[in-house]
Amino acid sequence: MKPIVILFFFGLCISVLSCNNSPAEDDSESVKQVIEAYFDGIKTRDGKKMKAVTTDDFLLYEDGRVFNNDSLISFLNSFSSLSGEFTLDSMKINVDDNIANMVYLNRGDLVFNDTIRATYIWLESATFKKVDGVWKMDFLHSTVRK
């Protein structure tokens, strides 16, 4: 009888632990989708898309400058022609209830004025919080990797 009780208790513990991991994994995936949607918005210069996944007080620190979504769109529009692809990898995401943070590498393959090609790799970190049950990015810090 004792081995059956031990097996039952062990099975119950495994079941409880596996249930607790699902929400964190779901939240990590949601946070990942937020950052990907944000860079999609940058790529297409879609301020509405960028604002949809960020908080009202969102800030971006980039190369010693401070941007919000509007000033970033203005900066991007200052180029007569700019296109590019962003690849995010080496993501490490931490989620705790209603806040999350992420560190990752961002590779940007950019084309300026339809002729000048450049590749940059940025070290980036971002913070997120839940607003009305939805993950939003509230801060992004970006530094060009040397």
DSSP file (Angstrom, degrees, kcal/mol; ACC not computed):
  #  RESIDUE AA STRUCTURE BP1 BP2  ACC     N-H-->O    O-->H-N    N-H-->O    O-->H-N    TCO  KAPPA ALPHA  PHI   PSI    X-CA   Y-CA   Z-CA
    1    1 A M     >        0   0    0      0, 0.0     4,-1.9     0, 0.0     3,-0.3   0.000 360.0 360.0 360.0 -39.7    0.0    0.0    0.0
    2    2 A K  H  >  +     0   0    0      1,-0.2     4,-2.2     2,-0.2     5,-0.2   0.894 360.0  52.6 -60.2 -43.5    2.8    2.4    0.9
    3    3 A P  H  > S+     0   0    0      0, 0.0     4,-2.5     0, 0.0    -1,-0.2   0.863 107.7  53.0 -61.3 -34.3    4.4    2.3   -2.7
    4    4 A I  H  > S+     0   0    0     -3,-0.3     4,-2.6     2,-0.2    -2,-0.2   0.911 109.1  48.5 -66.9 -41.7    1.0    3.1   -4.2
    5    5 A V  H  X S+     0   0    0     -4,-1.9     4,-2.7     2,-0.2    -1,-0.2   0.907 112.4  49.0 -63.6 -41.8    0.6    6.2   -2.0
    6    6 A I  H  X S+     0   0    0     -4,-2.2     4,-2.7     2,-0.2    -2,-0.2   0.930 112.3  47.7 -64.3 -45.2    4.1    7.3   -2.9
    7    7 A L  H  X S+     0   0    0     -4,-2.5     4,-2.6     2,-0.2    -2,-0.2   0.911 112.5  49.5 -61.5 -42.8    3.4    6.8   -6.6
    8    8 A F  H  X S+     0   0    0     -4,-2.6     4,-2.3     2,-0.2    -2,-0.2   0.936 112.9  46.6 -61.4 -46.9    0.1    8.7   -6.3
    9    9 A F  H  X S+     0   0    0     -4,-2.7     4,-2.3     2,-0.2    -2,-0.2   0.907 112.8  49.8 -62.3 -43.2    1.9   11.6   -4.4
   10   10 A F  H  X S+     0   0    0     -4,-2.7     4,-2.3     1,-0.2    -2,-0.2   0.917 111.6  48.7 -61.8 -45.2    4.7   11.7   -7.0
   11   11 A G  H  X S+     0   0    0     -4,-2.6     4,-2.3     1,-0.2    -2,-0.2   0.887 110.4  51.3 -62.9 -40.1    2.2   11.8   -9.9
   12   12 A L  H  X S+     0   0    0     -4,-2.3     4,-2.5     2,-0.2    -1,-0.2   0.907 109.4  50.2 -63.9 -42.9    0.3   14.6   -8.2
   13   13 A C  H  X S+     0   0    0     -4,-2.3     4,-2.6     2,-0.2     5,-0.2   0.927 111.0  48.5 -61.8 -45.5    3.4   16.6   -7.8
   14   14 A I  H  X S+     0   0    0     -4,-2.3     4,-2.4     1,-0.2    -2,-0.2   0.920 111.8  50.3 -60.2 -44.3    4.4   16.2  -11.4
   15   15 A S  H  X S+     0   0    0     -4,-2.3     4,-1.7     2,-0.2    -2,-0.2   0.919 112.1  46.2 -61.2 -46.2    0.9   17.2  -12.5
   16   16 A V  H  X S+     0   0    0     -4,-2.5     4,-1.7     1,-0.2    -2,-0.2   0.918 113.2  49.6 -64.7 -44.4    0.9   20.3  -10.4
   17   17 A L  H  X S+     0   0    0     -4,-2.6     4,-0.9     1,-0.2    -2,-0.2   0.891 110.2  49.8 -64.5 -39.8    4.4   21.4  -11.5
   18   18 A S  H  X S+     0   0    0     -4,-2.4     4,-0.8     1,-0.2     3,-0.3   0.846 108.3  53.8 -70.1 -31.7    3.6   20.9  -15.2
   19   19 A C  H  < S+     0   0    0     -4,-1.7     3,-0.5     1,-0.2    -1,-0.2   0.872 104.9  54.6 -67.7 -36.6    0.4   23.0  -14.9
   20   20 A N  H  X S+     0   0    0     -4,-1.7     4,-0.6     1,-0.2    -1,-0.2   0.749 102.4  57.9 -70.0 -23.3    2.3   25.9  -13.3
   21   21 A N  H  X S+     0   0    0     -4,-0.9     4,-2.1    -3,-0.3    -1,-0.2   0.772  90.6  71.8 -78.5 -26.1    4.7   26.0  -16.3
   22   22 A S  H  X S+     0   0    0     -4,-0.8     4,-2.8    -3,-0.5     5,-0.2   0.929  94.9  48.4 -59.6 -51.5    2.1   26.6  -19.0
   23   23 A P  H  > S+     0   0    0      0, 0.0     4,-2.9     0, 0.0    -1,-0.2   0.899 112.2  49.9 -59.6 -38.9    1.1   30.2  -18.1
   24   24 A A  H  X S+     0   0    0     -4,-0.6     4,-2.6     2,-0.2    -2,-0.2   0.912 112.3  47.4 -64.6 -41.4    4.8   31.3  -18.0
   25   25 A E  H  X S+     0   0    0     -4,-2.1     4,-2.1     2,-0.2    -1,-0.2   0.910 113.0  49.0 -65.1 -41.0    5.5   29.6  -21.3
   26   26 A D  H  X S+     0   0    0     -4,-2.8     4,-2.2     1,-0.2    -2,-0.2   0.914 112.3  48.6 -62.6 -43.2    2.3   31.3  -22.8
   27   27 A D  H  X S+     0   0    0     -4,-2.9     4,-2.6    -5,-0.2    -2,-0.2   0.895 109.0  52.9 -65.4 -39.6    3.4   34.6  -21.4
   28   28 A S  H  X S+     0   0    0     -4,-2.6     4,-2.2     1,-0.2    -1,-0.2   0.915 110.5  47.6 -61.2 -42.1    6.9   34.2  -22.8
   29   29 A E  H  X S+     0   0    0     -4,-2.1     4,-2.1     2,-0.2    -1,-0.2   0.890 111.2  51.1 -65.7 -39.2    5.5   33.6  -26.2
   30   30 A S  H  X S+     0   0    0     -4,-2.2     4,-1.8     2,-0.2    -2,-0.2   0.909 110.1  49.3 -64.1 -42.5    3.1   36.6  -25.9
   31   31 A V  H  X S+     0   0    0     -4,-2.6     4,-1.9     1,-0.2    -2,-0.2   0.912 110.0  51.7 -63.0 -42.5    6.1   38.8  -25.0
   32   32 A K  H  X S+     0   0    0     -4,-2.2     4,-2.1     1,-0.2    -2,-0.2   0.898 108.1  51.9 -60.3 -41.4    8.0   37.5  -27.9
   33   33 A Q  H  X S+     0   0    0     -4,-2.1     4,-2.3     1,-0.2    -1,-0.2   0.848 105.8  55.7 -65.2 -33.8    5.1   38.3  -30.2
   34   34 A V  H  X S+     0   0    0     -4,-1.8     4,-2.2     2,-0.2    -2,-0.2   0.947 109.6  44.4 -63.0 -48.9    5.0   41.9  -28.9
   35   35 A I  H  X S+     0   0    0     -4,-1.9     4,-2.1     1,-0.2    -2,-0.2   0.889 113.9  50.3 -66.2 -37.9    8.7   42.5  -29.8
   36   36 A E  H  X S+     0   0    0     -4,-2.1     4,-1.7     1,-0.2    -1,-0.2   0.904 110.7  49.1 -66.1 -40.2    8.3   40.9  -33.2
   37   37 A A  H  X S+     0   0    0     -4,-2.3     4,-2.2     2,-0.2    -2,-0.2   0.876 108.7  54.7 -65.2 -37.1    5.1   43.0  -33.9
   38   38 A Y  H  X S+     0   0    0     -4,-2.2     4,-2.1     1,-0.2    -2,-0.2   0.939 109.7  45.0 -62.9 -46.6    7.0   46.2  -32.8
   39   39 A F  H  X S+     0   0    0     -4,-2.1     4,-2.5     1,-0.2    -1,-0.2   0.799 108.9  57.2 -70.5 -26.4    9.8   45.5  -35.3
   40   40 A D  H  X S+     0   0    0     -4,-1.7     4,-2.0     2,-0.2    -1,-0.2   0.914 107.3  49.3 -62.5 -43.0    7.3   44.7  -37.9
   41   41 A G  H  X>S+     0   0    0     -4,-2.2     5,-2.7     2,-0.2     4,-0.6   0.889 110.9  49.0 -63.0 -40.5    5.9   48.2  -37.3
   42   42 A I  H ><5S+     0   0    0     -4,-2.1     3,-0.9     3,-0.2    -2,-0.2   0.938 109.5  53.0 -62.9 -46.2    9.3   49.8  -37.5
   43   43 A K  H 3<5S+     0   0    0     -4,-2.5    -2,-0.2     1,-0.3    -1,-0.2   0.879 119.7  33.1 -57.9 -40.2   10.0   47.9  -40.8
   44   44 A T  H 3<5S-     0   0    0     -4,-2.0    -1,-0.3    -5,-0.1    -2,-0.2   0.378 107.1-122.8 -98.0   3.6    6.8   49.2  -42.3
   45   45 A R  T <<5 +     0   0    0     -3,-0.9     2,-1.0    -4,-0.6    -3,-0.2   0.894  54.9 159.4  54.0  43.4    6.9   52.6  -40.5
   46   46 A D     >< -     0   0    0     -5,-2.7     4,-2.1    -6,-0.2     3,-0.3  -0.787  21.3-178.1-101.7  91.5    3.5   51.8  -39.1
   47   47 A G  H  > S+     0   0    0     -2,-1.0     4,-2.7     1,-0.2     5,-0.2   0.829  81.5  56.8 -59.9 -34.8    3.1   54.0  -36.0
   48   48 A K  H  > S+     0   0    0      2,-0.2     4,-1.8     1,-0.2    -1,-0.2   0.906 107.8  47.4 -64.7 -40.9   -0.3   52.5  -35.2
   49   49 A K  H  > S+     0   0    0     -3,-0.3     4,-0.8     2,-0.2    -2,-0.2   0.906 112.8  49.3 -65.9 -41.1    1.1   49.0  -35.1
   50   50 A M  H >< S+     0   0    0     -4,-2.1     3,-0.8     1,-0.2    -2,-0.2   0.922 112.7  47.0 -64.0 -43.9    4.0   50.2  -32.9
   51   51 A K  H >< S+     0   0    0     -4,-2.7     3,-1.0     1,-0.2    -1,-0.2   0.805 102.6  64.9 -68.6 -28.8    1.6   52.0  -30.5
   52   52 A A  H 3< S+     0   0    0     -4,-1.8    -1,-0.2     1,-0.2    -2,-0.2   0.777 109.4  38.1 -65.4 -25.3   -0.7   49.0  -30.3
   53   53 A V  T << S+     0   0    0     -4,-0.8    84,-2.8    -3,-0.8     2,-0.3   0.267 110.5  69.5-110.9  10.9    2.0   46.9  -28.6
   54   54 A T  E <  S-a  137   0A   0     -3,-1.0    84,-0.2    82,-0.3     2,-0.1  -0.881  81.6-107.3-126.2 159.4    3.5   49.6  -26.4
   55   55 A T  E >   -     0   0A   0     82,-2.2     3,-1.6    -2,-0.3    -2,-0.1  -0.352  37.1-106.6 -76.3 164.5    2.4   51.5  -23.3
   56   56 A D  E 3  S+     0   0A   0      1,-0.3    -1,-0.1    -2,-0.1    82,-0.0   0.797 121.8  46.3 -62.7 -28.7    1.5   55.2  -23.6
   57   57 A D  E 3  S+     0   0A   0     11,-0.1    -1,-0.3     2,-0.0    81,-0.1   0.097  83.1 152.6-101.9  22.5    4.7   56.2  -21.8
   58   58 A F  E <   -     0   0A   0     -3,-1.6     2,-0.3    79,-0.1    11,-0.2  -0.181  22.2-169.6 -54.2 140.2    7.0   53.9  -23.9
   59   59 A L  E     -a  139   0A   0     79,-1.1    81,-1.9     9,-0.1     2,-0.4  -0.989  12.9-159.4-134.0 145.7   10.6   55.0  -24.4
   60   60 A L  E     -aB 140  67A   0      7,-2.7     7,-3.0    -2,-0.3     2,-0.6  -0.995   5.1-158.3-122.2 125.2   13.4   53.8  -26.6
   61   61 A Y  E     +aB 141  66A   0     79,-2.8    81,-2.8    -2,-0.4     2,-0.4  -0.929  24.3 167.5-101.2 117.4   17.0   54.5  -25.7
   62   62 A E  E >   -aB 142  65A   0      3,-2.4     3,-2.0    -2,-0.6    81,-0.2  -0.965  62.3 -26.5-138.2 116.4   19.1   54.2  -28.9
   63   63 A D  T 3  S-     0   0    0     79,-1.2     3,-0.1    -2,-0.4    80,-0.1   0.868 126.0 -45.4  51.4  46.1   22.7   55.4  -29.4
   64   64 A G  T 3  S+     0   0    0      1,-0.3     2,-0.3     0, 0.0    -1,-0.3   0.498 119.0 107.2  79.6   3.7   22.5   58.1  -26.7
   65   65 A R  E <   -B   62   0A   0     -3,-2.0    -3,-2.4     2,-0.0     2,-0.5  -0.814  61.5-138.0-113.5 155.3   19.1   59.4  -27.9
   66   66 A V  E     +B   61   0A   0     -2,-0.3     2,-0.3    -5,-0.2    -5,-0.2  -0.960  26.9 177.7-114.6 126.3   15.7   59.0  -26.3
   67   67 A F  E     -B   60   0A   0     -7,-3.0    -7,-2.7    -2,-0.5     2,-0.2  -0.893  19.1-163.7-122.9 152.2   12.7   58.3  -28.6
   68   68 A N     >  -     0   0    0     -2,-0.3     4,-2.2    -9,-0.2     5,-0.2  -0.659  51.5 -88.0-112.2-176.4    9.0   57.6  -28.2
   69   69 A N  H  > S+     0   0    0     -2,-0.2     4,-2.3   -11,-0.2     5,-0.2   0.915 126.9  48.8 -60.9 -42.9    7.0   56.1  -31.0
   70   70 A D  H  > S+     0   0    0      1,-0.2     4,-2.2     2,-0.2    -1,-0.2   0.925 113.1  45.6 -64.5 -45.0    6.2   59.4  -32.7
   71   71 A S  H  > S+     0   0    0      1,-0.2     4,-2.1     2,-0.2    -1,-0.2   0.837 111.7  53.3 -70.0 -29.9    9.8   60.7  -32.6
   72   72 A L  H  X S+     0   0    0     -4,-2.2     4,-2.7     2,-0.2    -2,-0.2   0.923 109.0  48.3 -68.2 -43.2   11.1   57.3  -33.9
   73   73 A I  H  X S+     0   0    0     -4,-2.3     4,-2.5     2,-0.2    -2,-0.2   0.918 111.5  50.8 -62.0 -42.4    8.7   57.4  -36.8
   74   74 A S  H  X S+     0   0    0     -4,-2.2     4,-0.6     2,-0.2    -1,-0.2   0.912 110.8  49.1 -60.0 -42.7    9.8   61.0  -37.6
   75   75 A F  H >< S+     0   0    0     -4,-2.1     3,-1.0     1,-0.2     4,-0.3   0.932 111.9  47.6 -62.9 -46.2   13.4   59.9  -37.5
   76   76 A L  H >< S+     0   0    0     -4,-2.7     3,-1.3     1,-0.3    -2,-0.2   0.880 109.6  53.8 -62.7 -37.8   12.8   57.0  -39.8
   77   77 A N  H 3< S+     0   0    0     -4,-2.5    -1,-0.3     1,-0.2    -2,-0.2   0.607  90.2  77.0 -73.4 -11.0   10.9   59.2  -42.2
   78   78 A S  T << S+     0   0    0     -3,-1.0     2,-0.4    -4,-0.6    -1,-0.2   0.682  80.2  82.6 -72.7 -15.6   13.9   61.6  -42.3
   79   79 A F  S <  S-     0   0    0     -3,-1.3     3,-0.2    -4,-0.3    33,-0.0  -0.745  79.5-140.9 -87.0 134.2   15.5   59.1  -44.7
   80   80 A S  S    S+     0   0    0     -2,-0.4     2,-0.3     1,-0.3    -1,-0.1   0.878  90.3   6.0 -63.0 -35.0   14.4   59.5  -48.3
   81   81 A S  S    S+     0   0    0     -3,-0.1    32,-3.0     2,-0.0     2,-0.3  -0.942  72.2 160.7-150.6 126.5   14.4   55.7  -48.6
   82   82 A L  E     +C  112   0A   0     -2,-0.3     2,-0.3    30,-0.2    30,-0.2  -0.958   5.2 158.9-148.1 125.9   15.0   53.1  -45.9
   83   83 A S  E     +C  111   0A   0     28,-2.1    28,-2.9    -2,-0.3     2,-0.3  -0.938  10.6 144.6-139.1 165.1   14.1   49.4  -45.9
   84   84 A G  E     -C  110   0A   0     -2,-0.3     2,-0.4    26,-0.2    26,-0.2  -0.983  37.8-113.9 177.3 171.6   15.3   46.5  -44.0
   85   85 A E  E     -C  109   0A   0     24,-1.7    24,-2.5    -2,-0.3     2,-0.4  -0.973  22.5-152.6-125.3 140.3   14.8   43.1  -42.3
   86   86 A F  E     -C  108   0A   0     -2,-0.4     2,-0.5    22,-0.2    22,-0.2  -0.951   6.2-168.4-116.1 134.4   15.3   42.5  -38.6
   87   87 A T  E     -C  107   0A   0     20,-2.5    20,-2.8    -2,-0.4     2,-0.5  -0.979   6.4-162.5-122.6 119.3   16.2   39.1  -37.2
   88   88 A L  E     +C  106   0A   0     -2,-0.5     2,-0.3    18,-0.2    18,-0.2  -0.867  23.6 149.5-103.0 128.7   15.9   38.6  -33.4
   89   89 A D  E     +C  105   0A   0     16,-2.4    16,-2.9    -2,-0.5     3,-0.1  -0.906  41.7  50.5-148.8-179.7   17.7   35.8  -31.8
   90   90 A S  E    S-     0   0A   0     -2,-0.3     2,-0.2    14,-0.2    -1,-0.1   0.861  73.8-178.2  54.8  40.0   19.4   34.6  -28.6
   91   91 A M  E     -     0   0A   0     13,-0.1     2,-0.4    -3,-0.1    13,-0.2  -0.469  19.4-173.3 -73.2 135.3   16.3   35.6  -26.7
   92   92 A K  E     -C  103   0A   0     11,-2.4    11,-1.9    -2,-0.2     2,-0.4  -0.981  10.9-172.1-126.4 117.4   16.2   35.3  -22.9
   93   93 A I  E     -C  102   0A   0     -2,-0.4     2,-0.4     9,-0.2     9,-0.2  -0.930   9.6-169.9-117.7 131.3   12.8   36.1  -21.5
   94   94 A N  E     -C  101   0A   0      7,-2.8     7,-2.3    -2,-0.4     2,-0.4  -0.984   7.4-171.0-119.2 129.4   11.9   36.4  -17.8
   95   95 A V  E     +C  100   0A   0     -2,-0.4     2,-0.3     5,-0.2     5,-0.2  -0.969  11.1 173.2-123.4 134.8    8.2   36.6  -16.8
   96   96 A D  E >   -C   99   0A   0      3,-3.0     3,-2.2    -2,-0.4     2,-0.5  -0.840  60.8 -70.9-142.6 102.2    6.9   37.4  -13.3
   97   97 A D  T 3  S-     0   0    0     -2,-0.3    -1,-0.0     1,-0.3    32,-0.0  -0.325 120.4  -1.6  53.3-102.1    3.2   37.9  -12.9
   98   98 A N  T 3  S+     0   0    0     -2,-0.5    32,-2.1    -3,-0.1     2,-0.3   0.276 125.6  63.1-106.8  10.1    2.5   41.3  -14.6
   99   99 A I  E <   +CD  96 129A   0     -3,-2.2    -3,-3.0    30,-0.2     2,-0.3  -0.957  54.8 175.1-131.6 154.5    6.1   42.3  -15.6
  100  100 A A  E     -CD  95 128A   0     28,-2.1    28,-2.9    -2,-0.3     2,-0.3  -0.983   9.9-161.7-150.5 157.3    8.6   40.7  -18.0
  101  101 A N  E     -CD  94 127A   0     -7,-2.3    -7,-2.8    -2,-0.3     2,-0.3  -0.968   6.4-167.7-140.2 159.4   12.0   41.5  -19.4
  102  102 A M  E     -CD  93 126A   0     24,-2.3    24,-2.4    -2,-0.3     2,-0.4  -0.998   9.3-165.8-147.5 143.2   13.9   40.3  -22.4
  103  103 A V  E     +CD  92 125A   0    -11,-1.9   -11,-2.4    -2,-0.3     2,-0.3  -0.975  28.5 141.7-125.9 146.5   17.5   40.4  -23.7
  104  104 A Y  E     - D   0 124A   0     20,-2.1    20,-2.4    -2,-0.4     2,-0.4  -0.977  47.7 -99.5-168.1 170.3   18.4   39.4  -27.3
  105  105 A L  E     -CD  89 123A   0    -16,-2.9   -16,-2.4    -2,-0.3     2,-0.5  -0.890  29.6-159.4-104.2 139.6   20.5   40.2  -30.3
  106  106 A N  E     -CD  88 122A   0     16,-2.4    16,-3.1    -2,-0.4     2,-0.6  -0.973   1.8-164.1-123.2 117.0   18.9   42.1  -33.2
  107  107 A R  E     -CD  87 121A   0    -20,-2.8   -20,-2.5    -2,-0.5     2,-0.6  -0.895   6.7-166.8-101.4 122.7   20.4   41.9  -36.6
  108  108 A G  E     -CD  86 120A   0     12,-3.0    12,-2.3    -2,-0.6     2,-0.8  -0.944  10.6-167.4-112.7 118.8   19.3   44.6  -39.0
  109  109 A D  E     -CD  85 119A   0    -24,-2.5   -24,-1.7    -2,-0.6     2,-0.3  -0.895  28.0-177.6-101.2 103.3   20.0   44.2  -42.7
  110  110 A L  E     -CD  84 118A   0      8,-3.0     8,-2.4    -2,-0.8     2,-0.4  -0.708  26.0-157.8-112.0 153.3   19.2   47.7  -44.0
  111  111 A V  E     -CD  83 117A   0    -28,-2.9   -28,-2.1    -2,-0.3     2,-0.4  -0.983  12.6-162.8-129.3 119.0   19.2   49.5  -47.3
  112  112 A F  E >> S-CD  82 116A   0      4,-3.2     4,-2.5    -2,-0.4     3,-2.0  -0.842  73.0  -6.8-102.3 137.3   19.5   53.3  -47.4
  113  113 A N  T 34 S-     0   0    0    -32,-3.0    -1,-0.2    -2,-0.4   -31,-0.1   0.798 117.1 -75.6  50.1  35.3   18.5   55.3  -50.5
  114  114 A D  T 34 S+     0   0    0     -3,-0.3    -1,-0.3     1,-0.2     3,-0.1   0.445 131.0  52.7  62.2   2.6   18.0   52.1  -52.5
  115  115 A T  T <4 S+     0   0    0     -3,-2.0     2,-0.7     1,-0.2    -2,-0.2   0.640  80.1  82.6-134.8 -33.0   21.7   51.6  -52.8
  116  116 A I  E  <  -D  112   0A   0     -4,-2.5    -4,-3.2     2,-0.0     2,-0.4  -0.720  58.0-165.3 -90.2 115.4   23.7   51.7  -49.6
  117  117 A R  E     +D  111   0A   0     -2,-0.7     2,-0.3    -6,-0.2    -6,-0.2  -0.816  12.5 169.5-101.6 137.8   23.5   48.3  -47.7
  118  118 A A  E     -D  110   0A   0     -8,-2.4    -8,-3.0    -2,-0.4     2,-0.5  -0.998  20.8-152.9-146.5 145.3   24.5   48.0  -44.1
  119  119 A T  E     -D  109   0A   0     -2,-0.3     2,-0.4   -10,-0.2   -10,-0.2  -0.982  16.1-178.4-120.5 130.2   24.3   45.3  -41.5
  120  120 A Y  E     -D  108   0A   0    -12,-2.3   -12,-3.0    -2,-0.5     2,-0.5  -0.946  14.9-156.2-124.0 146.4   24.1   46.2  -37.8
  121  121 A I  E     -D  107   0A   0     -2,-0.4    24,-3.6    24,-0.3     2,-0.4  -0.986  17.4-166.2-122.1 121.3   23.9   43.9  -34.8
  122  122 A W  E     -DE 106 144A   0    -16,-3.1   -16,-2.4    -2,-0.5     2,-0.6  -0.828  19.7-140.1-107.2 143.1   22.4   45.5  -31.7
  123  123 A L  E     -DE 105 143A   0     20,-3.2    20,-2.1    -2,-0.4     2,-0.3  -0.908  39.3-179.2 -91.9 123.5   22.4   44.2  -28.1
  124  124 A E  E     -DE 104 142A   0    -20,-2.4   -20,-2.1    -2,-0.6     2,-0.3  -0.926  24.1-173.3-132.8 152.6   19.0   45.0  -26.8
  125  125 A S  E     -DE 103 141A   0     16,-2.1    16,-3.1    -2,-0.3     2,-0.3  -0.990  10.3-174.4-138.8 147.8   16.9   44.7  -23.7
  126  126 A A  E     -DE 102 140A   0    -24,-2.4   -24,-2.3    -2,-0.3     2,-0.4  -0.981  12.9-148.4-141.9 151.1   13.2   45.4  -23.3
  127  127 A T  E     -DE 101 139A   0     12,-2.2    11,-2.4    -2,-0.3    12,-1.4  -0.924  16.2-171.0-120.2 150.6   10.7   45.5  -20.4
  128  128 A F  E     -DE 100 137A   0    -28,-2.9   -28,-2.1    -2,-0.4     2,-0.3  -0.927   6.3-171.7-136.1 154.9    7.1   44.7  -20.6
  129  129 A K  E     -DE  99 136A   0      7,-2.5     7,-2.1    -2,-0.3     2,-0.5  -0.989  31.0-106.8-145.5 155.9    4.0   45.0  -18.4
  130  130 A K  E     - E   0 135A   0    -32,-2.1     2,-0.5    -2,-0.3     5,-0.2  -0.691  29.7-170.4 -83.2 129.6    0.5   43.8  -18.6
  131  131 A V  E >  S- E   0 134A   0      3,-3.2     3,-1.5    -2,-0.5    -2,-0.0  -0.975  78.0 -19.2-120.8 114.7   -2.1   46.5  -19.3
  132  132 A D  T 3  S-     0   0    0     -2,-0.5    -1,-0.1     1,-0.3     3,-0.1   0.884 130.5 -51.2  52.6  41.0   -5.6   45.3  -18.9
  133  133 A G  T 3  S+     0   0    0      1,-0.2     2,-0.4   -35,-0.0    -1,-0.3   0.492 118.7 108.6  80.8   4.2   -4.4   41.7  -19.2
  134  134 A V  E <  S- E   0 131A   0     -3,-1.5    -3,-3.2    -5,-0.0     2,-0.2  -0.947  71.6-118.0-118.3 133.7   -2.4   42.3  -22.4
  135  135 A W  E     + E   0 130A   0     -2,-0.4     2,-0.3    -5,-0.2    -5,-0.2  -0.509  37.1 176.0 -70.5 132.0    1.4   42.4  -22.7
  136  136 A K  E     - E   0 129A   0     -7,-2.1    -7,-2.5    -2,-0.2     2,-0.4  -0.981  30.6-120.7-133.9 146.1    2.8   45.8  -23.8
  137  137 A M  E     +aE  54 128A   0    -84,-2.8   -82,-2.2    -2,-0.3    -9,-0.3  -0.734  28.7 174.4 -85.6 132.8    6.4   46.9  -24.1
  138  138 A D  E     +     0   0A   0    -11,-2.4   -79,-1.1    -2,-0.4     2,-0.3   0.565  63.9  22.4-113.5 -12.4    7.2   49.9  -22.0
  139  139 A F  E     -aE  59 127A   0    -12,-1.4   -12,-2.2   -81,-0.2     2,-0.4  -0.977  53.7-176.7-156.3 140.7   11.0   50.3  -22.5
  140  140 A L  E     -aE  60 126A   0    -81,-1.9   -79,-2.8    -2,-0.3     2,-0.4  -0.994   5.6-168.3-138.8 130.5   13.6   49.3  -25.1
  141  141 A H  E     -aE  61 125A   0    -16,-3.1   -16,-2.1    -2,-0.4     2,-0.4  -0.981   9.5-174.5-121.4 131.0   17.3   49.9  -24.9
  142  142 A S  E     +aE  62 124A   0    -81,-2.8   -79,-1.2    -2,-0.4     2,-0.4  -0.985   8.8 177.2-132.3 132.0   19.5   49.3  -27.9
  143  143 A T  E     - E   0 123A   0    -20,-2.1   -20,-3.2    -2,-0.4     2,-0.2  -0.999  33.6-118.1-133.9 130.2   23.3   49.4  -28.3
  144  144 A V  E     - E   0 122A   0     -2,-0.4     2,-0.3   -22,-0.2   -22,-0.3  -0.479  35.0-120.5 -66.6 131.6   25.2   48.7  -31.5
  145  145 A R              0   0    0    -24,-3.6   -24,-0.3    -2,-0.2    -1,-0.1  -0.557 360.0 360.0 -75.0 134.7   27.5   45.7  -30.9
  146  146 A K              0   0    0     -2,-0.3    -1,-0.1    -3,-0.0   -24,-0.1   0.432 360.0 360.0 -88.5 360.0   31.1   46.5  -31.4
